[in-house]
Amino acid sequence: ISRTTDFAITILPFVLEVFRLFAGFFKPPVILPIYYVWLDAISFVKYGYFGAALIELSGLKFVCTEDELVNGVCPVTSGEQVAETLGLNTLSIGACAGILIGYIVGLRILAWWAIRWITW
């Protein structure tokens, strides 16, 4: 909580960038070092990304060309394999939606509390 809107506008991009960095765009959660797991868990961007990725990957089938075969076998044949490889299968689409709704409700309650009770 900041005392001025100027300070809030200054720190907001930093906070949002940290959430974006740990959402799974750049580094899948399965290869994050253990000391960054808590940042991964609190990143609200992660749950939107996971949900969207699961929706897009579910039921997706891949077909390999001759050039893409590895020892005569297609290495990736379904979207579920991609989700498992990236560690996106730890939550369901419903769980991601529920967590995001929880964030919305929780932050609205926090904002109400801050407006109602905090005075400088």
DSSP file with accessible surface (Angstrom, degrees, kcal/mol):
  #  RESIDUE AA STRUCTURE BP1 BP2  ACC     N-H-->O    O-->H-N    N-H-->O    O-->H-N    TCO  KAPPA ALPHA  PHI   PSI    X-CA   Y-CA   Z-CA
    1    1 A I              0   0  135      0, 0.0     2,-0.3     0, 0.0     0, 0.0   0.000 360.0 360.0 360.0 131.6    0.0    0.0    0.0
    2    2 A S        -     0   0   27      1,-0.1     3,-0.0     2,-0.0     6,-0.0  -0.780 360.0-134.2-112.3 159.5    1.5    3.3   -1.0
    3    3 A R  S    S+     0   0  178     -2,-0.3     2,-0.3     1,-0.1    -1,-0.1   0.755  88.3  34.0 -81.8 -26.0    0.8    6.8    0.3
    4    4 A T  S  > S-     0   0   76      1,-0.1     4,-1.9     0, 0.0     5,-0.1  -0.922  72.6-127.3-131.0 156.2    0.5    8.5   -3.1
    5    5 A T  H  > S+     0   0  104     -2,-0.3     4,-2.7     1,-0.2     5,-0.2   0.841 110.0  60.5 -69.5 -30.9   -0.8    7.5   -6.5
    6    6 A D  H  > S+     0   0  118      2,-0.2     4,-1.5     1,-0.2    -1,-0.2   0.926 106.9  45.0 -61.8 -42.8    2.6    8.6   -8.0
    7    7 A F  H  > S+     0   0  108      2,-0.2     4,-2.2     1,-0.2     5,-0.2   0.914 112.5  51.8 -67.2 -40.5    4.4    6.0   -5.9
    8    8 A A  H  X S+     0   0   35     -4,-1.9     4,-2.0     1,-0.2    -2,-0.2   0.917 109.7  49.3 -62.0 -42.1    1.8    3.3   -6.7
    9    9 A I  H  < S+     0   0  117     -4,-2.7    -1,-0.2     1,-0.2    -2,-0.2   0.830 110.6  52.7 -67.1 -28.4    2.1    4.0  -10.5
   10   10 A T  H  < S+     0   0  101     -4,-1.5     4,-0.5    -5,-0.2    -2,-0.2   0.907 115.5  36.7 -73.5 -41.7    5.9    3.8  -10.1
   11   11 A I  H  X S+     0   0   66     -4,-2.2     4,-2.1     1,-0.2     5,-0.2   0.728  98.6  79.6 -87.2 -19.2    5.9    0.4   -8.4
   12   12 A L  H  X S+     0   0   93     -4,-2.0     4,-2.8    -5,-0.2     5,-0.3   0.917  90.8  50.9 -57.2 -46.7    3.0   -1.2  -10.3
   13   13 A P  H  > S+     0   0   78      0, 0.0     4,-2.3     0, 0.0    -1,-0.2   0.905 110.1  51.4 -60.5 -36.2    5.1   -2.1  -13.5
   14   14 A F  H  > S+     0   0  146     -4,-0.5     4,-2.1     2,-0.2    -2,-0.2   0.946 112.0  45.4 -63.4 -47.0    7.7   -3.8  -11.3
   15   15 A V  H  X S+     0   0   59     -4,-2.1     4,-2.2     1,-0.2    -1,-0.2   0.933 114.2  48.5 -63.8 -44.4    5.2   -5.9   -9.5
   16   16 A L  H  X S+     0   0   74     -4,-2.8     4,-2.3     1,-0.2    -1,-0.2   0.875 109.5  53.4 -64.9 -35.7    3.4   -6.8  -12.7
   17   17 A E  H  X S+     0   0   73     -4,-2.3     4,-2.7    -5,-0.3    -1,-0.2   0.906 107.1  51.1 -66.7 -39.3    6.7   -7.7  -14.4
   18   18 A V  H  X S+     0   0   33     -4,-2.1     4,-1.6     1,-0.2    -2,-0.2   0.940 111.4  48.2 -62.6 -44.2    7.6  -10.1  -11.6
   19   19 A F  H  < S+     0   0   35     -4,-2.2    -2,-0.2     1,-0.2    -1,-0.2   0.906 113.1  48.3 -62.0 -40.1    4.2  -11.8  -11.9
   20   20 A R  H ><>S+     0   0   95     -4,-2.3     3,-1.4     1,-0.2     5,-0.5   0.902 107.6  54.7 -68.2 -39.4    4.6  -12.1  -15.7
   21   21 A L  H 3<5S+     0   0   78     -4,-2.7     3,-0.5     1,-0.3     5,-0.3   0.850 112.7  42.9 -62.9 -33.8    8.1  -13.5  -15.4
   22   22 A F  T 3<5S+     0   0   33     -4,-1.6    -1,-0.3     1,-0.2    21,-0.2   0.133  87.7  93.6-101.8  23.1    7.0  -16.3  -13.1
   23   23 A A  T < 5S-     0   0    0     -3,-1.4    -1,-0.2    22,-0.1    -2,-0.1   0.608 103.9-102.4 -87.7 -13.0    3.8  -17.1  -15.1
   24   24 A G  T   5S+     0   0    7     -3,-0.5    -2,-0.1    -4,-0.3    -3,-0.1   0.445  91.2 113.9 105.8   1.1    5.4  -19.8  -17.2
   25   25 A F  S   <S+     0   0   96     -5,-0.5    -4,-0.1     1,-0.1    -3,-0.1   0.936  90.8  21.9 -67.0 -48.4    5.9  -17.9  -20.4
   26   26 A F  S    S+     0   0  131     -5,-0.3    -1,-0.1     1,-0.3    -4,-0.1   0.825 135.7  22.6 -92.9 -37.1    9.7  -17.9  -20.3
   27   27 A K  S    S-     0   0   99     -6,-0.3    -1,-0.3    59,-0.0    -3,-0.1  -0.978  82.2-122.7-135.6 120.2   10.5  -20.8  -18.1
   28   28 A P    >   -     0   0   30      0, 0.0     3,-1.8     0, 0.0     4,-0.3  -0.286  25.6-118.5 -60.4 148.0    8.1  -23.7  -17.5
   29   29 A P  G >  S+     0   0   26      0, 0.0     3,-1.1     0, 0.0    58,-0.1   0.762 108.5  68.9 -62.0 -21.9    7.3  -24.2  -13.8
   30   30 A V  G 3  S+     0   0   87     56,-0.6    57,-0.1     1,-0.2    56,-0.1   0.725 104.8  41.1 -71.0 -19.0    8.8  -27.7  -13.8
   31   31 A I  G <  S+     0   0  101     -3,-1.8    -1,-0.2    55,-0.2     3,-0.1   0.293  85.4 119.9-112.2  12.4   12.3  -26.3  -14.2
   32   32 A L  S <  S-     0   0   25     -3,-1.1     5,-0.1    -4,-0.3   -10,-0.0  -0.513  72.6-106.2 -71.9 140.9   12.0  -23.4  -11.8
   33   33 A P    >   -     0   0   36      0, 0.0     3,-2.1     0, 0.0     4,-0.3  -0.334  31.1-112.8 -62.5 151.0   14.5  -23.5   -8.9
   34   34 A I  G >  S+     0   0  144      1,-0.3     3,-1.2     2,-0.2     4,-0.4   0.809 113.8  62.4 -59.9 -30.5   12.9  -24.4   -5.6
   35   35 A Y  G 3  S+     0   0  151      1,-0.2    -1,-0.3     2,-0.1     4,-0.1   0.590 103.2  50.3 -77.1  -5.1   13.5  -20.9   -4.1
   36   36 A Y  G <> S+     0   0   93     -3,-2.1     4,-1.8     1,-0.1     3,-0.4   0.392  80.1  97.0-105.8   2.3   11.3  -19.3   -6.8
   37   37 A V  H <> S+     0   0   67     -3,-1.2     4,-2.3    -4,-0.3     5,-0.2   0.880  79.5  56.4 -61.8 -36.7    8.3  -21.7   -6.4
   38   38 A W  H  > S+     0   0  157     -4,-0.4     4,-1.7     1,-0.2    -1,-0.2   0.878 105.8  50.8 -65.6 -35.1    6.5  -19.2   -4.1
   39   39 A L  H  > S+     0   0   24     -3,-0.4     4,-0.8     2,-0.2    -1,-0.2   0.883 109.5  51.5 -67.8 -36.8    6.7  -16.5   -6.8
   40   40 A D  H >< S+     0   0   15     -4,-1.8     3,-0.6     1,-0.2    -2,-0.2   0.909 109.1  51.1 -63.2 -40.5    5.2  -19.0   -9.3
   41   41 A A  H 3< S+     0   0   44     -4,-2.3    -2,-0.2     1,-0.2    -1,-0.2   0.852 112.1  44.2 -69.8 -33.9    2.4  -19.8   -6.9
   42   42 A I  H 3< S+     0   0   70     -4,-1.7     2,-0.7    -5,-0.2    -1,-0.2   0.545  83.8 111.1 -91.0  -3.8    1.3  -16.1   -6.3
   43   43 A S    XX  -     0   0    0     -4,-0.8     4,-0.7    -3,-0.6     3,-0.5  -0.572  48.7-167.8 -74.2 109.7    1.5  -15.1   -9.9
   44   44 A F  H 3> S+     0   0   69     -2,-0.7     4,-1.2     1,-0.2     3,-0.3   0.796  85.9  64.3 -68.6 -24.3   -2.1  -14.4  -11.0
   45   45 A V  H 3> S+     0   0   37      1,-0.2     4,-2.4     2,-0.2    -1,-0.2   0.865  93.1  63.9 -65.4 -33.1   -0.9  -14.3  -14.6
   46   46 A K  H <> S+     0   0   17     -3,-0.5     4,-3.2     1,-0.2     5,-0.2   0.900  99.5  51.1 -57.4 -42.6    0.1  -18.0  -14.3
   47   47 A Y  H  X S+     0   0   21     -4,-0.7     4,-2.1    -3,-0.3    -1,-0.2   0.871 110.9  47.2 -72.0 -34.1   -3.5  -19.1  -13.8
   48   48 A G  H  X S+     0   0   35     -4,-1.2     4,-2.5     2,-0.2    -1,-0.2   0.913 115.2  46.8 -67.5 -42.1   -4.8  -17.3  -16.8
   49   49 A Y  H  X S+     0   0   60     -4,-2.4     4,-2.8     2,-0.2     5,-0.2   0.932 113.0  48.5 -65.1 -46.3   -1.9  -18.6  -18.9
   50   50 A F  H  X S+     0   0    0     -4,-3.2     4,-2.7    -5,-0.2     5,-0.2   0.929 113.0  47.9 -60.2 -47.1   -2.4  -22.2  -17.6
   51   51 A G  H  X S+     0   0    9     -4,-2.1     4,-2.2    -5,-0.2    -2,-0.2   0.934 114.2  45.2 -60.9 -46.8   -6.1  -22.1  -18.3
   52   52 A A  H  X S+     0   0   55     -4,-2.5     4,-2.3     1,-0.2    -1,-0.2   0.913 114.2  49.5 -64.2 -41.1   -5.8  -20.7  -21.8
   53   53 A A  H  X S+     0   0   15     -4,-2.8     4,-2.6    -5,-0.2     5,-0.2   0.915 110.7  49.8 -65.5 -41.3   -3.0  -23.2  -22.6
   54   54 A L  H  X S+     0   0   24     -4,-2.7     4,-1.8    -5,-0.2    -1,-0.2   0.895 110.4  50.4 -64.9 -39.5   -5.0  -26.1  -21.3
   55   55 A I  H  < S+     0   0   94     -4,-2.2    -1,-0.2    -5,-0.2    -2,-0.2   0.934 115.4  42.7 -62.4 -44.4   -8.0  -25.1  -23.4
   56   56 A E  H  < S+     0   0  142     -4,-2.3    -2,-0.2     1,-0.2    -1,-0.2   0.856 118.2  44.0 -71.4 -35.2   -5.9  -24.8  -26.5
   57   57 A L  H >< S+     0   0   26     -4,-2.6     3,-1.7    -5,-0.2    22,-0.4   0.720  85.7 104.0 -86.2 -21.2   -3.9  -28.0  -26.0
   58   58 A S  T 3< S+     0   0   71     -4,-1.8     3,-0.1     1,-0.3    -4,-0.0  -0.434  97.2   2.7 -69.1 129.2   -6.7  -30.3  -24.9
   59   59 A G  T 3  S+     0   0   55      1,-0.3     2,-0.3    -2,-0.2    -1,-0.3   0.436  93.9 142.7  79.1   0.3   -7.7  -32.7  -27.7
   60   60 A L    <   -     0   0   70     -3,-1.7    19,-2.6     1,-0.0     2,-0.4  -0.552  32.9-161.9 -77.3 133.3   -5.0  -31.3  -30.0
   61   61 A K  B     -A   78   0A 147     -2,-0.3     2,-0.4    17,-0.2    17,-0.3  -0.951   1.5-154.4-117.9 137.4   -3.3  -34.0  -32.2
   62   62 A F        -     0   0   81     15,-2.0     2,-0.4    -2,-0.4    12,-0.1  -0.869   1.5-159.4-110.3 144.8    0.0  -33.6  -34.0
   63   63 A V        -     0   0  133     -2,-0.4     2,-0.3    15,-0.0    14,-0.1  -0.990  14.4-142.9-123.6 128.8    1.2  -35.3  -37.1
   64   64 A a        -     0   0   32     -2,-0.4     2,-0.1     1,-0.0    10,-0.1  -0.673   6.3-137.9 -92.2 145.9    4.9  -35.5  -37.9
   65   65 A T    >>  -     0   0   77     -2,-0.3     3,-0.9     1,-0.1     4,-0.7  -0.409  38.1 -95.6 -86.3 173.6    6.4  -35.3  -41.3
   66   66 A E  G >4 S+     0   0  159      1,-0.3     3,-0.7     2,-0.2     6,-0.1   0.865 125.5  54.5 -59.2 -36.2    9.3  -37.6  -42.4
   67   67 A D  G 34 S+     0   0  155      1,-0.2    -1,-0.3     3,-0.0    -3,-0.0   0.742 105.9  52.5 -70.9 -22.7   11.8  -35.0  -41.4
   68   68 A E  G <4 S+     0   0  105     -3,-0.9    -1,-0.2     2,-0.1    -2,-0.2   0.544  82.2 111.5 -93.3  -7.4   10.4  -34.7  -37.9
   69   69 A L    <<  -     0   0   54     -3,-0.7     2,-0.6    -4,-0.7     5,-0.2  -0.393  55.3-150.7 -69.6 142.4   10.5  -38.4  -36.9
   70   70 A V  B >  S-B   73   0B  81      3,-2.9     3,-1.6     1,-0.2    -2,-0.1  -0.961  81.5 -20.1-115.8 113.4   13.0  -39.5  -34.3
   71   71 A N  T 3  S-     0   0  161     -2,-0.6    -1,-0.2     1,-0.3     3,-0.1   0.879 128.2 -54.5  54.3  37.5   14.1  -43.1  -34.8
   72   72 A G  T 3  S+     0   0   63      1,-0.2     2,-0.4    -6,-0.1    -1,-0.3   0.530 120.5 103.3  80.4   4.7   11.0  -43.6  -36.9
   73   73 A V  B <  S-B   70   0B  96     -3,-1.6    -3,-2.9    -5,-0.1    -1,-0.2  -0.953  75.3-119.6-123.4 140.7    8.6  -42.4  -34.2
   74   74 A a        -     0   0   27     -2,-0.4    -5,-0.1    -5,-0.2     3,-0.1  -0.656  22.4-152.3 -75.1 120.0    6.8  -39.0  -33.8
   75   75 A P  S    S+     0   0   74      0, 0.0     2,-0.4     0, 0.0    -1,-0.2   0.824  81.0  32.2 -68.8 -30.9    8.1  -37.6  -30.5
   76   76 A V        +     0   0   54      1,-0.1     3,-0.1    -3,-0.0   -15,-0.0  -0.981  58.3 159.4-130.5 121.5    5.0  -35.5  -29.8
   77   77 A T        +     0   0   65     -2,-0.4   -15,-2.0     1,-0.2     2,-0.3   0.530  61.7  33.5-117.0 -11.5    1.5  -36.7  -30.8
   78   78 A S  B  >  -A   61   0A  15    -17,-0.3     4,-1.2     1,-0.1     3,-0.4  -0.978  69.5-121.1-145.6 159.1   -0.9  -34.8  -28.6
   79   79 A G  H  > S+     0   0    0    -19,-2.6     4,-2.6   -22,-0.4     5,-0.2   0.803 111.6  64.0 -66.4 -29.7   -1.4  -31.5  -26.8
   80   80 A E  H  > S+     0   0   87    -20,-0.4     4,-2.3     1,-0.2    -1,-0.2   0.869  99.5  53.3 -63.4 -35.5   -1.7  -33.4  -23.5
   81   81 A Q  H  > S+     0   0   70     -3,-0.4     4,-2.5     2,-0.2    -1,-0.2   0.905 109.1  48.7 -64.8 -40.2    2.0  -34.5  -24.0
   82   82 A V  H  X S+     0   0   37     -4,-1.2     4,-2.3     2,-0.2     6,-0.2   0.936 111.1  49.8 -64.5 -44.6    3.0  -30.9  -24.5
   83   83 A A  H  X>S+     0   0    5     -4,-2.6     5,-2.9     1,-0.2     6,-0.7   0.910 112.7  47.5 -61.6 -40.2    1.1  -29.8  -21.4
   84   84 A E  H ><5S+     0   0  128     -4,-2.3     3,-0.7     3,-0.2    -1,-0.2   0.920 110.6  51.2 -67.9 -41.6    2.7  -32.6  -19.3
   85   85 A T  H 3<5S+     0   0  106     -4,-2.5    -2,-0.2     1,-0.2    -1,-0.2   0.897 114.6  43.1 -62.8 -39.7    6.2  -31.7  -20.6
   86   86 A L  H 3<5S-     0   0   56     -4,-2.3   -56,-0.6    -5,-0.2    -1,-0.2   0.515 114.2-115.8 -85.1  -5.2    5.8  -28.0  -19.7
   87   87 A G  T X<5S+     0   0    2     -3,-0.7     3,-0.6    -4,-0.6    -3,-0.2   0.750  76.2 130.4  77.7  24.4    4.2  -28.8  -16.3
   88   88 A L  G > < +     0   0    3     -5,-2.9     3,-0.6    -6,-0.2    -4,-0.2   0.488  54.3  75.1 -87.5  -2.7    0.9  -27.3  -17.3
   89   89 A N  G 3   +     0   0   85     -6,-0.7    -1,-0.2     1,-0.2    -5,-0.1   0.249  65.4  93.5 -95.4  15.0   -1.2  -30.3  -16.2
   90   90 A T  G <  S+     0   0   94     -3,-0.6     2,-0.3     1,-0.1    -1,-0.2   0.738  90.9  36.0 -78.3 -22.2   -0.9  -29.6  -12.5
   91   91 A L  S <  S-     0   0   46     -3,-0.6     2,-0.1   -41,-0.0    -1,-0.1  -0.949  79.9-126.4-128.0 152.4   -4.2  -27.7  -12.4
   92   92 A S     >  -     0   0   73     -2,-0.3     4,-2.2     1,-0.1     5,-0.2  -0.445  31.4-107.7 -87.8 169.9   -7.4  -28.1  -14.2
   93   93 A I  H  > S+     0   0   72      1,-0.2     4,-2.4     2,-0.2     5,-0.2   0.919 122.2  51.4 -63.2 -40.8   -9.2  -25.4  -16.2
   94   94 A G  H  > S+     0   0   53      1,-0.2     4,-2.7     2,-0.2    -1,-0.2   0.883 107.9  51.5 -63.6 -39.3  -11.8  -25.1  -13.4
   95   95 A A  H  > S+     0   0   35      2,-0.2     4,-2.5     1,-0.2    -1,-0.2   0.913 109.5  50.1 -65.0 -41.0   -9.1  -24.8  -10.7
   96   96 A C  H  X S+     0   0    2     -4,-2.2     4,-2.2     2,-0.2    -2,-0.2   0.929 112.5  46.9 -61.9 -44.1   -7.4  -22.0  -12.7
   97   97 A A  H  X S+     0   0   49     -4,-2.4     4,-2.4     1,-0.2    -2,-0.2   0.917 112.3  50.6 -64.7 -41.9  -10.8  -20.2  -13.0
   98   98 A G  H  X S+     0   0   42     -4,-2.7     4,-2.4     2,-0.2    -2,-0.2   0.903 109.9  49.3 -63.0 -41.7  -11.5  -20.6   -9.3
   99   99 A I  H  X S+     0   0   57     -4,-2.5     4,-2.4     2,-0.2    -1,-0.2   0.919 111.1  49.8 -65.0 -41.7   -8.1  -19.3   -8.3
  100  100 A L  H  X S+     0   0   52     -4,-2.2     4,-2.3     2,-0.2    -2,-0.2   0.911 110.7  49.5 -64.8 -39.5   -8.6  -16.2  -10.5
  101  101 A I  H  X S+     0   0  107     -4,-2.4     4,-2.7     1,-0.2     5,-0.2   0.915 109.7  52.6 -64.4 -39.2  -12.0  -15.6   -9.1
  102  102 A G  H  X S+     0   0   42     -4,-2.4     4,-2.9     1,-0.2     5,-0.2   0.900 107.9  51.1 -61.2 -41.5  -10.5  -15.9   -5.6
  103  103 A Y  H  X S+     0   0   62     -4,-2.4     4,-2.8     2,-0.2     5,-0.3   0.927 110.4  49.2 -59.7 -45.8   -7.9  -13.3   -6.5
  104  104 A I  H  X S+     0   0   97     -4,-2.3     4,-2.0     2,-0.2    -2,-0.2   0.956 115.5  42.4 -60.5 -49.9  -10.6  -10.9   -7.8
  105  105 A V  H  X S+     0   0   77     -4,-2.7     4,-2.3     1,-0.2     5,-0.2   0.937 115.9  49.1 -63.7 -46.2  -12.7  -11.3   -4.6
  106  106 A G  H  X S+     0   0   36     -4,-2.9     4,-2.5    -5,-0.2    -2,-0.2   0.911 112.3  46.8 -62.0 -43.1   -9.7  -11.2   -2.3
  107  107 A L  H  X S+     0   0   98     -4,-2.8     4,-2.6    -5,-0.2    -1,-0.2   0.862 110.7  52.7 -70.5 -32.5   -8.2   -8.0   -3.9
  108  108 A R  H  X S+     0   0  183     -4,-2.0     4,-2.6    -5,-0.3    -1,-0.2   0.908 110.6  47.6 -67.4 -40.3  -11.6   -6.3   -3.9
  109  109 A I  H  X S+     0   0  105     -4,-2.3     4,-2.8     2,-0.2    -2,-0.2   0.931 112.6  49.3 -64.7 -43.2  -12.0   -7.0   -0.1
  110  110 A L  H  X S+     0   0   87     -4,-2.5     4,-2.7     2,-0.2    -2,-0.2   0.919 111.9  48.6 -61.3 -42.1   -8.4   -5.8    0.4
  111  111 A A  H  X S+     0   0   48     -4,-2.6     4,-2.6     2,-0.2     5,-0.2   0.920 111.6  49.3 -65.1 -42.6   -9.2   -2.6   -1.6
  112  112 A W  H  X S+     0   0  147     -4,-2.6     4,-2.6     1,-0.2     5,-0.2   0.938 112.7  47.9 -60.8 -45.4  -12.4   -2.0    0.4
  113  113 A W  H  X>S+     0   0  117     -4,-2.8     4,-2.8     1,-0.2     5,-0.6   0.922 111.7  49.9 -61.2 -43.4  -10.5   -2.5    3.7
  114  114 A A  H  X5S+     0   0   23     -4,-2.7     4,-1.3     1,-0.2    -1,-0.2   0.917 114.6  43.6 -63.8 -42.5   -7.8   -0.1    2.6
  115  115 A I  H  <5S+     0   0  144     -4,-2.6    -1,-0.2    -5,-0.2    -2,-0.2   0.904 119.6  43.3 -68.9 -38.5  -10.2    2.6    1.5
  116  116 A R  H  <5S+     0   0  144     -4,-2.6    -2,-0.2    -5,-0.2    -3,-0.2   0.893 128.7  18.2 -76.1 -41.1  -12.4    2.1    4.6
  117  117 A W  H  <5S+     0   0  143     -4,-2.8     2,-0.6    -5,-0.2    -3,-0.2   0.695  97.7  87.7-112.9 -23.1   -9.8    1.8    7.4
  118  118 A I     << +     0   0   43     -4,-1.3     2,-0.4    -5,-0.6    -1,-0.0  -0.733  47.0 169.7 -88.8 123.0   -6.4    3.1    6.3
  119  119 A T              0   0  127     -2,-0.6    -4,-0.0    -3,-0.0    -3,-0.0  -0.985 360.0 360.0-127.8 142.2   -5.9    6.8    6.9
  120  120 A W              0   0  167     -2,-0.4    -2,-0.0  -117,-0.1  -117,-0.0  -0.419 360.0 360.0-101.1 360.0   -2.6    8.6    6.6
